[in-house]
């Protein structure tokens, strides 16, 4: 470790990291930075929001196909 204090990321940058995690594409360097800089509360909220959006998108697709 370099000894410097990691800076906290904003909610939007946390949402971007969560979105990349949903897709499964993340560079190792970015992942390692995220581990030290992301706020766990933001990660949980981002995961819940991402899950709700994903379920909403699936419901929209199913209703569009069935109707």
C-alpha positions, 0 to 999 in steps of 0.5 A, spaced: 500 500 500 502 507 498 500 509 505 495 515 502 488 515 504 483 512 499 478 518 496 471 516 497 467 515 490 461 519 488 454 516 488 454 516 480 461 513 479 459 508 484 453 506 480 458 506 474 462 501 477 455 497 479 453 497 472 460 494 470 459 489 475 452 487 472 455 486 465 461 482 468 466 487 464 471 490 469 479 491 468 482 488 474 486 495 475 479 498 476 476 493 480 482 494 485 481 501 486 473 500 487 475 495 493 478 501 496 474 507 494 467 505 494 462 506 499 459 500 501 452 504 502 452 506 495 454 499 493 448 496 496 443 502 494 446 501 487 445 494 487 438 495 489 437 500 484 440 496 478 436 490 480 430 494 480 431 496 473 433 490 470 427 486 473 423 492 470 426 491 463 425 484 463 417 485 465 417 490 459 420 486 454 415 480 456 409 484 456 411 487 449 412 480 446 406 477 449 401 483 448 
